[in-house]
Amino acid sequence: MIELADIRRAAAHLQGRVRRTELIHSPYLSERLGSPLFFKCENLQRTGSFKIRGATWFLACQERARLAAGVITASAGNHAQGVALAATLAGIQATVVMPETTPLAKVLAARDYGARVILRGSTYDEAAAVARTLEQEQGLLNVPAFDHPLIMAAQGSIGLEILEDLPEVDTLLVPIGGGGLIAGISTAIKSLRPATRIIGVEAAQAAAALRSRHAGHRVALPEAHSLADGIALKAVGELTYPVIEQRVDDILTVEEEAIAQAIVTLLEKAKLVTEGAGAVGPAALFSAAPPLHRGTTVCVLSGGNIDVQTLARVVERGLLEEGRYLKLRLELPDVPGALARLTAILGEAGANIFAVRHDRRRSHLPLGRAEVLLELETRGPEHIAAVRRRLAREGYDSDALR
């Protein structure tokens, strides 16, 4: 099990080699919660996540001869980019095996950082099996994503930075995937400030750590899929599991809708772009009942590598949840001026038409009727209710769509 001294050695090496990420206070969200809230912004780290820390320290601790043939790893994105850049900076060739379902932006980023990228399998586990085969065949050194003392120690440097910037932290929320991040951070925090409450957060559809805690032993899930793809793993590590059990106070899960809403809230209110995994801490904080926070609270935003297409879908979903975006289906008489009358009524109700589709050819429509699908920008749930009441008064029967 790693100790504080291991983390301090890693932190000393990483100084000047990785970004000492900012601890940002959010006045708006602090007021909303009723207590000080800070974000540890590993989403601003070079490569867009904390993974560069572990990869850099792991490579630094290897004998040069062992690195001559190059290194290899399997990753769905963030670890790939961290290994790619760390290897390039060290003058080492890196090979990364990624699932075929990996977003293109993450594939291109790993290549841009200097890695040879191989796309194999539909899941991380299938990609990892390919990586193990290539490791043996080509004599490559595998760089573990989380389940190694050097990796955990390097990620623990984040905990030291938090305490240096905010010694009075009372509650700390950290994402859990394989467990390397929270194992390192919890070791650093509990060694120096034992009273700090450490809460691990998982996606509800990939809750391996919580299942393991309830079972009293490490549990592997049959499957794990989530918007928080960076932490959607079937099991925590063999080495990270006992650290989590000893040093993490609570483990919580968050649903997909809460993750999407947190991404939107962070983007709009804190001006911070996060991926799903990076947003699970705020998601738990914003959606928990009763409230999670006790005193000064920090959320670790572990990464910001979200592709633009996913972000667009998440923003639309988040606006729907907040009542600021409305999708409606209506039927109109198929006569001239019917659509113009509808749009005029919506304008009078203060709804901004974002998109409209008019179709008279659907097979389920009676002759003389047309279907209209509307996407409207609205000002919140009360405004949506007012718009729908106005439509009803004017004789329109509308169905809200998701």
LUMDOSE-682005 format. One record per residue (C-alpha): residue in one letter; x, y, z. Coordinates in nm, 3 decimals. Example, Ala and Ser with C-alpha at 12.3 -4.5 7.8 and 13.67 -1.06 7.14 Angstrom:
BEGIN
+--------+---------+---------+---------+
: residu :    east :   north :      up :
+--------+---------+---------+---------+
:      A :   1.230 :  -0.450 :   0.780 :
:      S :   1.367 :  -0.106 :   0.714 :
+--------+---------+---------+---------+
//
This chain:
BEGIN
+--------+---------+---------+---------+
: residu :    east :   north :      up :
+--------+---------+---------+---------+
:      M :   0.000 :   0.000 :   0.000 :
:      I :   0.138 :   0.341 :  -0.096 :
:      E :   0.232 :   0.596 :   0.169 :
:      L :   0.285 :   0.972 :   0.187 :
:      A :   0.659 :   0.941 :   0.120 :
:      D :   0.589 :   0.770 :  -0.214 :
:      I :   0.362 :   1.057 :  -0.317 :
:      R :   0.613 :   1.321 :  -0.214 :
:      R :   0.885 :   1.157 :  -0.425 :
:      A :   0.653 :   1.151 :  -0.726 :
:      A :   0.545 :   1.512 :  -0.670 :
:      A :   0.906 :   1.631 :  -0.653 :
:      H :   0.979 :   1.473 :  -0.992 :
:      L :   0.660 :   1.604 :  -1.153 :
:      Q :   0.725 :   1.962 :  -1.048 :
:      G :   0.788 :   2.161 :  -1.365 :
:      R :   0.706 :   1.861 :  -1.585 :
:      V :   0.329 :   1.870 :  -1.553 :
:      R :   0.092 :   2.157 :  -1.494 :
:      R :   0.020 :   2.249 :  -1.135 :
:      T :  -0.349 :   2.283 :  -1.201 :
:      E :  -0.556 :   2.563 :  -1.059 :
:      L :  -0.791 :   2.534 :  -0.763 :
:      I :  -1.077 :   2.758 :  -0.872 :
:      H :  -1.343 :   2.900 :  -0.642 :
:      S :  -1.695 :   2.924 :  -0.783 :
:      P :  -1.884 :   3.215 :  -0.622 :
:      Y :  -2.213 :   3.133 :  -0.796 :
:      L :  -2.216 :   2.763 :  -0.709 :
:      S :  -2.086 :   2.832 :  -0.359 :
:      E :  -2.386 :   3.057 :  -0.302 :
:      R :  -2.615 :   2.792 :  -0.446 :
:      L :  -2.476 :   2.529 :  -0.207 :
:      G :  -2.445 :   2.756 :   0.091 :
:      S :  -2.078 :   2.675 :   0.151 :
:      P :  -1.745 :   2.740 :  -0.026 :
:      L :  -1.698 :   2.525 :  -0.337 :
:      F :  -1.371 :   2.485 :  -0.526 :
:      F :  -1.275 :   2.287 :  -0.836 :
:      K :  -0.937 :   2.118 :  -0.877 :
:      C :  -0.905 :   2.161 :  -1.252 :
:      E :  -0.724 :   1.860 :  -1.392 :
:      N :  -0.939 :   1.920 :  -1.700 :
:      L :  -0.691 :   2.203 :  -1.768 :
:      Q :  -0.393 :   1.969 :  -1.739 :
:      R :  -0.186 :   1.914 :  -2.052 :
:      T :  -0.353 :   1.628 :  -2.247 :
:      G :  -0.679 :   1.728 :  -2.076 :
:      S :  -0.664 :   1.497 :  -1.774 :
:      F :  -0.464 :   1.390 :  -1.470 :
:      K :  -0.327 :   1.081 :  -1.649 :
:      I :  -0.009 :   1.256 :  -1.760 :
:      R :   0.106 :   1.255 :  -1.396 :
:      G :   0.106 :   0.879 :  -1.354 :
:      A :   0.253 :   0.806 :  -1.696 :
:      T :   0.538 :   1.054 :  -1.649 :
:      W :   0.640 :   0.918 :  -1.307 :
:      F :   0.607 :   0.553 :  -1.413 :
:      L :   0.839 :   0.601 :  -1.710 :
:      A :   1.088 :   0.799 :  -1.502 :
:      C :   1.124 :   0.506 :  -1.263 :
:      Q :   1.208 :   0.247 :  -1.531 :
:      E :   1.555 :   0.138 :  -1.638 :
:      R :   1.639 :   0.284 :  -1.977 :
:      A :   1.717 :  -0.055 :  -2.127 :
:      R :   1.368 :  -0.176 :  -2.040 :
:      L :   1.223 :   0.110 :  -2.245 :
:      A :   1.433 :   0.053 :  -2.556 :
:      A :   1.166 :  -0.142 :  -2.746 :
:      G :   0.896 :   0.107 :  -2.650 :
:      V :   0.588 :   0.106 :  -2.431 :
:      I :   0.230 :  -0.002 :  -2.481 :
:      T :  -0.102 :   0.053 :  -2.311 :
:      A :  -0.473 :   0.007 :  -2.364 :
:      S :  -0.703 :   0.300 :  -2.310 :
:      A :  -1.036 :   0.449 :  -2.406 :
:      G :  -0.876 :   0.792 :  -2.430 :
:      N :  -0.723 :   0.986 :  -2.142 :
:      H :  -0.460 :   0.734 :  -2.036 :
:      A :  -0.367 :   0.693 :  -2.403 :
:      Q :  -0.298 :   1.064 :  -2.435 :
:      G :  -0.104 :   1.077 :  -2.110 :
:      V :   0.118 :   0.785 :  -2.208 :
:      A :   0.164 :   0.919 :  -2.561 :
:      L :   0.289 :   1.258 :  -2.444 :
:      A :   0.497 :   1.125 :  -2.154 :
:      A :   0.667 :   0.878 :  -2.387 :
:      T :   0.730 :   1.141 :  -2.653 :
:      L :   0.884 :   1.379 :  -2.400 :
:      A :   1.107 :   1.095 :  -2.278 :
:      G :   1.210 :   0.999 :  -2.631 :
:      I :   1.027 :   0.665 :  -2.622 :
:      Q :   0.794 :   0.512 :  -2.882 :
:      A :   0.444 :   0.449 :  -2.748 :
:      T :   0.181 :   0.213 :  -2.887 :
:      V :  -0.178 :   0.260 :  -2.775 :
:      V :  -0.457 :   0.008 :  -2.830 :
:      M :  -0.799 :   0.173 :  -2.821 :
:      P :  -1.149 :   0.029 :  -2.865 :
:      E :  -1.298 :   0.082 :  -3.209 :
:      T :  -1.577 :   0.282 :  -3.043 :
:      T :  -1.337 :   0.547 :  -2.908 :
:      P :  -1.441 :   0.900 :  -3.012 :
:      L :  -1.236 :   1.023 :  -3.307 :
:      A :  -1.115 :   1.328 :  -3.113 :
:      K :  -0.940 :   1.106 :  -2.858 :
:      V :  -0.786 :   0.886 :  -3.129 :
:      L :  -0.649 :   1.190 :  -3.312 :
:      A :  -0.520 :   1.342 :  -2.988 :
:      A :  -0.321 :   1.028 :  -2.901 :
:      R :  -0.169 :   1.032 :  -3.249 :
:      D :  -0.090 :   1.401 :  -3.225 :
:      Y :   0.100 :   1.336 :  -2.902 :
:      G :   0.318 :   1.086 :  -3.087 :
:      A :   0.162 :   0.744 :  -3.025 :
:      R :   0.107 :   0.464 :  -3.273 :
:      V :  -0.267 :   0.397 :  -3.234 :
:      I :  -0.423 :   0.056 :  -3.297 :
:      L :  -0.802 :   0.027 :  -3.292 :
:      R :  -0.919 :  -0.318 :  -3.180 :
:      G :  -1.227 :  -0.453 :  -3.005 :
:      S :  -1.554 :  -0.295 :  -2.902 :
:      T :  -1.466 :  -0.252 :  -2.531 :
:      Y :  -1.171 :  -0.155 :  -2.315 :
:      D :  -1.130 :  -0.518 :  -2.204 :
:      E :  -1.099 :  -0.640 :  -2.562 :
:      A :  -0.847 :  -0.367 :  -2.640 :
:      A :  -0.650 :  -0.459 :  -2.327 :
:      A :  -0.630 :  -0.824 :  -2.440 :
:      V :  -0.479 :  -0.712 :  -2.771 :
:      A :  -0.231 :  -0.491 :  -2.585 :
:      R :  -0.118 :  -0.785 :  -2.369 :
:      T :  -0.057 :  -0.995 :  -2.680 :
:      L :   0.149 :  -0.723 :  -2.848 :
:      E :   0.340 :  -0.666 :  -2.525 :
:      Q :   0.460 :  -1.027 :  -2.529 :
:      E :   0.521 :  -1.048 :  -2.903 :
:      Q :   0.719 :  -0.725 :  -2.935 :
:      G :   0.886 :  -0.702 :  -2.595 :
:      L :   0.709 :  -0.378 :  -2.505 :
:      L :   0.666 :  -0.241 :  -2.153 :
:      N :   0.305 :  -0.205 :  -2.045 :
:      V :   0.217 :   0.123 :  -1.876 :
:      P :  -0.070 :   0.046 :  -1.635 :
:      A :  -0.365 :   0.282 :  -1.627 :
:      F :  -0.424 :   0.274 :  -1.251 :
:      D :  -0.332 :  -0.048 :  -1.071 :
:      H :   0.032 :   0.021 :  -0.985 :
:      P :   0.200 :   0.190 :  -0.685 :
:      L :   0.388 :   0.438 :  -0.904 :
:      I :   0.071 :   0.541 :  -1.084 :
:      M :  -0.121 :   0.585 :  -0.759 :
:      A :   0.164 :   0.782 :  -0.603 :
:      A :   0.182 :   1.025 :  -0.895 :
:      Q :  -0.193 :   1.084 :  -0.894 :
:      G :  -0.161 :   1.152 :  -0.521 :
:      S :   0.037 :   1.465 :  -0.604 :
:      I :  -0.303 :   1.623 :  -0.675 :
:      G :  -0.392 :   1.576 :  -0.309 :
:      L :  -0.074 :   1.753 :  -0.198 :
:      E :  -0.152 :   2.047 :  -0.426 :
:      I :  -0.506 :   2.074 :  -0.289 :
:      L :  -0.380 :   2.090 :   0.069 :
:      E :  -0.111 :   2.342 :  -0.018 :
:      D :  -0.370 :   2.572 :  -0.176 :
:      L :  -0.659 :   2.503 :   0.062 :
:      P :  -0.542 :   2.351 :   0.395 :
:      E :  -0.891 :   2.384 :   0.544 :
:      V :  -1.068 :   2.151 :   0.295 :
:      D :  -1.347 :   1.965 :   0.475 :
:      T :  -1.509 :   1.759 :   0.196 :
:      L :  -1.342 :   1.623 :  -0.116 :
:      L :  -1.522 :   1.452 :  -0.404 :
:      V :  -1.316 :   1.237 :  -0.641 :
:      P :  -1.423 :   1.023 :  -0.940 :
:      I :  -1.367 :   0.647 :  -0.920 :
:      G :  -1.291 :   0.433 :  -1.223 :
:      G :  -1.008 :   0.189 :  -1.172 :
:      G :  -0.924 :   0.365 :  -0.847 :
:      G :  -0.574 :   0.500 :  -0.908 :
:      L :  -0.677 :   0.864 :  -0.875 :
:      I :  -0.874 :   0.831 :  -0.552 :
:      A :  -0.623 :   0.589 :  -0.400 :
:      G :  -0.342 :   0.840 :  -0.444 :
:      I :  -0.540 :   1.146 :  -0.342 :
:      S :  -0.695 :   0.981 :  -0.036 :
:      T :  -0.352 :   0.865 :   0.082 :
:      A :  -0.214 :   1.218 :   0.061 :
:      I :  -0.516 :   1.382 :   0.223 :
:      K :  -0.569 :   1.132 :   0.504 :
:      S :  -0.197 :   1.139 :   0.590 :
:      L :  -0.195 :   1.516 :   0.638 :
:      R :  -0.556 :   1.605 :   0.724 :
:      P :  -0.739 :   1.294 :   0.851 :
:      A :  -1.056 :   1.489 :   0.933 :
:      T :  -1.122 :   1.567 :   0.567 :
:      R :  -1.415 :   1.360 :   0.440 :
:      I :  -1.332 :   1.188 :   0.112 :
:      I :  -1.621 :   1.083 :  -0.110 :
:      G :  -1.570 :   0.867 :  -0.417 :
:      V :  -1.821 :   0.906 :  -0.699 :
:      E :  -1.907 :   0.652 :  -0.968 :
:      A :  -2.152 :   0.640 :  -1.257 :
:      A :  -2.452 :   0.433 :  -1.148 :
:      Q :  -2.409 :   0.211 :  -1.454 :
:      A :  -2.047 :   0.135 :  -1.363 :
:      A :  -2.056 :   0.113 :  -0.983 :
:      A :  -1.783 :  -0.146 :  -0.926 :
:      A :  -1.633 :   0.020 :  -0.617 :
:      L :  -1.969 :   0.055 :  -0.441 :
:      R :  -2.065 :  -0.303 :  -0.524 :
:      S :  -1.730 :  -0.418 :  -0.390 :
:      R :  -1.775 :  -0.224 :  -0.068 :
:      H :  -2.118 :  -0.375 :  -0.012 :
:      A :  -1.990 :  -0.725 :  -0.089 :
:      G :  -1.683 :  -0.694 :   0.132 :
:      H :  -1.455 :  -0.802 :  -0.151 :
:      R :  -1.356 :  -0.687 :  -0.499 :
:      V :  -1.641 :  -0.739 :  -0.746 :
:      A :  -1.631 :  -0.738 :  -1.127 :
:      L :  -1.940 :  -0.613 :  -1.309 :
:      P :  -2.076 :  -0.798 :  -1.613 :
:      E :  -2.071 :  -0.473 :  -1.811 :
:      A :  -2.010 :  -0.101 :  -1.762 :
:      H :  -2.133 :   0.175 :  -1.994 :
:      S :  -2.177 :   0.543 :  -1.921 :
:      L :  -2.152 :   0.896 :  -2.051 :
:      A :  -1.864 :   0.903 :  -1.803 :
:      D :  -1.668 :   0.668 :  -2.027 :
:      G :  -1.337 :   0.749 :  -1.859 :
:      I :  -1.452 :   0.573 :  -1.541 :
:      A :  -1.682 :   0.310 :  -1.693 :
:      L :  -1.474 :   0.010 :  -1.586 :
:      K :  -1.598 :  -0.332 :  -1.478 :
:      A :  -1.377 :  -0.347 :  -1.169 :
:      V :  -1.144 :  -0.142 :  -0.954 :
:      G :  -0.784 :  -0.255 :  -0.937 :
:      E :  -0.651 :  -0.531 :  -0.714 :
:      L :  -0.408 :  -0.284 :  -0.558 :
:      T :  -0.638 :   0.017 :  -0.550 :
:      Y :  -0.925 :  -0.169 :  -0.384 :
:      P :  -0.770 :  -0.204 :  -0.034 :
:      V :  -0.659 :   0.161 :  -0.039 :
:      I :  -1.012 :   0.273 :  -0.125 :
:      E :  -1.156 :   0.057 :   0.152 :
:      Q :  -0.918 :   0.196 :   0.411 :
:      R :  -0.902 :   0.563 :   0.316 :
:      V :  -1.225 :   0.662 :   0.135 :
:      D :  -1.510 :   0.753 :   0.367 :
:      D :  -1.808 :   0.717 :   0.134 :
:      I :  -1.883 :   0.597 :  -0.218 :
:      L :  -2.181 :   0.738 :  -0.410 :
:      T :  -2.326 :   0.689 :  -0.756 :
:      V :  -2.486 :   0.934 :  -0.997 :
:      E :  -2.729 :   0.874 :  -1.281 :
:      E :  -2.664 :   0.968 :  -1.643 :
:      E :  -2.903 :   1.263 :  -1.637 :
:      A :  -2.724 :   1.413 :  -1.337 :
:      I :  -2.388 :   1.377 :  -1.515 :
:      A :  -2.520 :   1.550 :  -1.827 :
:      Q :  -2.671 :   1.829 :  -1.619 :
:      A :  -2.345 :   1.879 :  -1.430 :
:      I :  -2.151 :   1.915 :  -1.756 :
:      V :  -2.392 :   2.188 :  -1.865 :
:      T :  -2.382 :   2.362 :  -1.526 :
:      L :  -2.002 :   2.365 :  -1.517 :
:      L :  -1.989 :   2.496 :  -1.873 :
:      E :  -2.240 :   2.773 :  -1.816 :
:      K :  -2.183 :   2.874 :  -1.454 :
:      A :  -1.813 :   2.798 :  -1.401 :
:      K :  -1.692 :   2.834 :  -1.763 :
:      L :  -1.523 :   2.493 :  -1.736 :
:      V :  -1.541 :   2.218 :  -1.998 :
:      T :  -1.546 :   1.869 :  -1.848 :
:      E :  -1.603 :   1.521 :  -1.978 :
:      G :  -1.851 :   1.287 :  -1.813 :
:      A :  -1.595 :   1.135 :  -1.575 :
:      G :  -1.479 :   1.479 :  -1.468 :
:      A :  -1.834 :   1.589 :  -1.389 :
:      V :  -1.945 :   1.305 :  -1.158 :
:      G :  -1.832 :   1.486 :  -0.842 :
:      P :  -2.033 :   1.801 :  -0.914 :
:      A :  -2.321 :   1.580 :  -1.031 :
:      A :  -2.331 :   1.413 :  -0.690 :
:      L :  -2.301 :   1.746 :  -0.514 :
:      F :  -2.579 :   1.915 :  -0.710 :
:      S :  -2.826 :   1.626 :  -0.700 :
:      A :  -2.774 :   1.478 :  -0.353 :
:      A :  -3.048 :   1.482 :  -0.093 :
:      P :  -2.967 :   1.540 :   0.185 :
:      P :  -2.673 :   1.767 :   0.093 :
:      L :  -2.328 :   1.606 :   0.074 :
:      H :  -2.108 :   1.905 :   0.145 :
:      R :  -1.982 :   1.982 :   0.491 :
:      G :  -1.784 :   2.304 :   0.511 :
:      T :  -1.527 :   2.392 :   0.247 :
:      T :  -1.571 :   2.152 :  -0.044 :
:      V :  -1.349 :   2.056 :  -0.338 :
:      C :  -1.449 :   1.860 :  -0.647 :
:      V :  -1.173 :   1.706 :  -0.858 :
:      L :  -1.252 :   1.767 :  -1.225 :
:      S :  -1.046 :   1.477 :  -1.354 :
:      G :  -1.067 :   1.548 :  -1.726 :
:      G :  -1.204 :   1.768 :  -2.001 :
:      N :  -1.171 :   1.549 :  -2.309 :
:      I :  -1.526 :   1.553 :  -2.440 :
:      D :  -1.575 :   1.549 :  -2.816 :
:      V :  -1.783 :   1.823 :  -2.972 :
:      Q :  -2.063 :   1.594 :  -3.092 :
:      T :  -2.111 :   1.445 :  -2.746 :
:      L :  -2.099 :   1.791 :  -2.591 :
:      A :  -2.369 :   1.914 :  -2.829 :
:      R :  -2.597 :   1.623 :  -2.734 :
:      V :  -2.530 :   1.675 :  -2.366 :
:      V :  -2.603 :   2.048 :  -2.383 :
:      E :  -2.932 :   1.982 :  -2.563 :
:      R :  -3.028 :   1.721 :  -2.302 :
:      G :  -2.930 :   1.952 :  -2.021 :
:      L :  -3.136 :   2.237 :  -2.162 :
:      L :  -3.434 :   2.002 :  -2.190 :
:      E :  -3.396 :   1.904 :  -1.825 :
:      E :  -3.375 :   2.268 :  -1.717 :
:      G :  -3.683 :   2.362 :  -1.916 :
:      R :  -3.491 :   2.591 :  -2.148 :
:      Y :  -3.548 :   2.385 :  -2.459 :
:      L :  -3.872 :   2.223 :  -2.569 :
:      K :  -3.953 :   1.971 :  -2.841 :
:      L :  -4.317 :   1.950 :  -2.949 :
:      R :  -4.521 :   1.749 :  -3.196 :
:      L :  -4.850 :   1.891 :  -3.329 :
:      E :  -5.094 :   1.831 :  -3.612 :
:      L :  -5.221 :   2.115 :  -3.830 :
:      P :  -5.479 :   2.148 :  -4.105 :
:      D :  -5.291 :   2.112 :  -4.433 :
:      V :  -5.401 :   2.449 :  -4.566 :
:      P :  -5.214 :   2.766 :  -4.660 :
:      G :  -5.136 :   2.988 :  -4.364 :
:      A :  -5.176 :   2.720 :  -4.095 :
:      L :  -4.804 :   2.706 :  -4.017 :
:      A :  -4.775 :   3.087 :  -4.024 :
:      R :  -5.057 :   3.115 :  -3.770 :
:      L :  -4.884 :   2.862 :  -3.540 :
:      T :  -4.549 :   3.041 :  -3.554 :
:      A :  -4.718 :   3.375 :  -3.485 :
:      I :  -4.881 :   3.232 :  -3.172 :
:      L :  -4.548 :   3.093 :  -3.052 :
:      G :  -4.386 :   3.431 :  -3.109 :
:      E :  -4.655 :   3.604 :  -2.907 :
:      A :  -4.594 :   3.349 :  -2.628 :
:      G :  -4.224 :   3.441 :  -2.623 :
:      A :  -4.092 :   3.107 :  -2.753 :
:      N :  -3.800 :   3.128 :  -2.995 :
:      I :  -3.824 :   2.872 :  -3.277 :
:      F :  -3.492 :   2.693 :  -3.309 :
:      A :  -3.602 :   2.438 :  -3.570 :
:      V :  -3.923 :   2.335 :  -3.744 :
:      R :  -4.014 :   2.039 :  -3.965 :
:      H :  -4.343 :   2.026 :  -4.155 :
:      D :  -4.450 :   1.691 :  -4.300 :
:      R :  -4.781 :   1.602 :  -4.468 :
:      R :  -4.667 :   1.262 :  -4.600 :
:      R :  -4.656 :   1.053 :  -4.282 :
:      S :  -4.866 :   0.737 :  -4.327 :
:      H :  -5.042 :   0.776 :  -3.992 :
:      L :  -5.180 :   1.121 :  -4.079 :
:      P :  -5.537 :   1.161 :  -4.200 :
:      L :  -5.579 :   1.329 :  -4.537 :
:      G :  -5.583 :   1.704 :  -4.501 :
:      R :  -5.358 :   1.703 :  -4.193 :
:      A :  -4.986 :   1.780 :  -4.152 :
:      E :  -4.743 :   1.701 :  -3.876 :
:      V :  -4.516 :   1.969 :  -3.732 :
:      L :  -4.213 :   1.899 :  -3.514 :
:      L :  -4.088 :   2.205 :  -3.329 :
:      E :  -3.777 :   2.278 :  -3.128 :
:      L :  -3.820 :   2.586 :  -2.912 :
:      E :  -3.591 :   2.788 :  -2.689 :
:      T :  -3.771 :   2.871 :  -2.365 :
:      R :  -3.701 :   3.045 :  -2.036 :
:      G :  -3.772 :   2.762 :  -1.795 :
:      P :  -4.045 :   2.522 :  -1.678 :
:      E :  -4.296 :   2.801 :  -1.602 :
:      H :  -4.251 :   2.945 :  -1.949 :
:      I :  -4.295 :   2.600 :  -2.105 :
:      A :  -4.620 :   2.556 :  -1.914 :
:      A :  -4.740 :   2.898 :  -2.032 :
:      V :  -4.654 :   2.820 :  -2.396 :
:      R :  -4.844 :   2.491 :  -2.384 :
:      R :  -5.146 :   2.654 :  -2.219 :
:      R :  -5.153 :   2.916 :  -2.493 :
:      L :  -5.140 :   2.646 :  -2.761 :
:      A :  -5.423 :   2.458 :  -2.591 :
:      R :  -5.637 :   2.773 :  -2.580 :
:      E :  -5.580 :   2.819 :  -2.951 :
:      G :  -5.698 :   2.463 :  -3.018 :
:      Y :  -5.364 :   2.287 :  -3.064 :
:      D :  -5.306 :   1.944 :  -2.908 :
:      S :  -4.928 :   1.916 :  -2.855 :
:      D :  -4.709 :   1.629 :  -2.737 :
:      A :  -4.376 :   1.700 :  -2.568 :
:      L :  -4.085 :   1.494 :  -2.704 :
:      R :  -3.756 :   1.389 :  -2.544 :
+--------+---------+---------+---------+
//
